[in-house]
Amino acid sequence: MGMQEIMRQAQQMQKKIAQVQEEMANKTVSASSGGGMVSVTATGSQEITEVQIDPGVVDPEDVGMLQDLIVAASNEALKKAKEMMEEEMSKVTGGMKLPGMGMM
């Protein structure tokens, strides 16, 4: 395989990666905590787009619990978003681990 062919393939892969990144920005995942009392939605590009809180979990005497539920749901949503991105990227790269390509 010549150098020109390698460069052509690299450019094609780069275009596919950019396309996947764009598609993932429009896909969402959700996660919840506290038995569904707090729900967080994030995009495949790891941007949190929505937080839903059941009014029953809001207790002025225990704000710390609500904060913990939000953090837990947010972290799980971001984890799912990262996994979704990695799965889609592995389809493009054939499973190769390319530096800097796990999350953009």
C-alpha positions as CSV (number, residue, x, y, z in Angstrom):
1,M,0.0,0.0,0.0
2,G,1.5,3.3,-1.1
3,M,1.7,6.5,0.9
4,Q,-1.0,8.2,-1.2
5,E,-3.4,5.3,-0.5
6,I,-2.8,5.5,3.2
7,M,-3.4,9.3,3.2
8,R,-6.6,8.8,1.2
9,Q,-7.9,6.3,3.7
10,A,-6.9,8.5,6.6
11,Q,-8.8,11.4,5.0
12,Q,-11.9,9.1,4.5
13,M,-11.7,8.0,8.1
14,Q,-11.4,11.6,9.3
15,K,-14.6,12.5,7.3
16,K,-16.5,9.5,8.8
17,I,-15.4,10.5,12.3
18,A,-16.6,14.0,11.8
19,Q,-19.9,12.7,10.6
20,V,-20.3,10.4,13.6
21,Q,-19.5,13.3,15.9
22,E,-22.2,15.4,14.3
23,E,-24.7,12.6,14.5
24,M,-23.9,11.9,18.2
25,A,-24.5,15.6,19.0
26,N,-28.1,15.0,18.0
27,K,-28.6,11.6,19.9
28,T,-29.5,11.6,23.5
29,V,-29.3,9.2,26.5
30,S,-31.0,9.5,29.8
31,A,-30.2,8.3,33.3
32,S,-32.0,8.6,36.6
33,S,-31.3,8.3,40.3
34,G,-33.4,8.0,43.4
35,G,-35.7,5.5,41.8
36,G,-36.5,7.9,39.0
37,M,-36.9,11.0,41.2
38,V,-34.2,12.8,39.2
39,S,-33.6,12.2,35.5
40,V,-30.8,13.7,33.4
41,T,-30.6,13.7,29.6
42,A,-27.3,14.2,27.7
43,T,-26.2,14.3,24.1
44,G,-23.6,12.0,22.6
45,S,-21.2,14.9,22.7
46,Q,-21.6,14.9,26.5
47,E,-23.8,18.0,26.9
48,I,-26.5,17.9,29.5
49,T,-29.7,19.1,27.9
50,E,-32.3,18.4,30.5
51,V,-32.8,17.8,34.2
52,Q,-36.1,16.6,35.6
53,I,-36.8,16.6,39.3
54,D,-39.9,15.0,40.9
55,P,-41.3,17.7,43.3
56,G,-41.7,15.0,45.9
57,V,-37.9,14.8,46.3
58,V,-37.5,18.5,47.0
59,D,-37.0,18.9,50.8
60,P,-35.7,22.2,52.0
61,E,-34.4,20.4,55.1
62,D,-32.3,18.0,53.0
63,V,-30.9,19.9,50.0
64,G,-27.8,17.7,50.1
65,M,-29.8,14.6,49.1
66,L,-31.2,16.4,46.1
67,Q,-27.8,17.5,45.1
68,D,-26.4,14.0,45.4
69,L,-29.2,12.6,43.2
70,I,-28.5,15.2,40.5
71,V,-24.8,14.5,40.6
72,A,-25.4,10.7,40.4
73,A,-27.9,11.0,37.5
74,S,-25.6,13.4,35.7
75,N,-22.6,11.2,36.0
76,E,-24.5,8.2,34.8
77,A,-25.9,10.1,31.8
78,L,-22.5,11.3,30.8
79,K,-21.1,7.8,31.2
80,K,-23.8,6.5,28.8
81,A,-23.1,9.3,26.4
82,K,-19.4,8.5,26.4
83,E,-20.1,4.8,25.8
84,M,-22.5,5.6,23.0
85,M,-19.8,7.7,21.3
86,E,-17.1,5.1,21.8
87,E,-19.3,2.4,20.3
88,E,-20.1,4.5,17.2
89,M,-16.4,5.5,16.8
90,S,-15.3,1.9,17.0
91,K,-17.6,1.2,14.0
92,V,-15.7,3.8,12.0
93,T,-12.2,2.8,13.2
94,G,-12.7,-0.9,13.1
95,G,-12.1,-1.1,16.8
96,M,-8.7,0.6,16.6
97,K,-8.0,2.9,19.5
98,L,-6.9,6.2,18.0
99,P,-5.3,8.8,20.3
100,G,-7.8,11.5,21.0
101,M,-10.7,9.8,19.3
102,G,-12.5,8.5,22.4
103,M,-14.3,11.7,23.0
104,M,-14.3,14.9,21.0
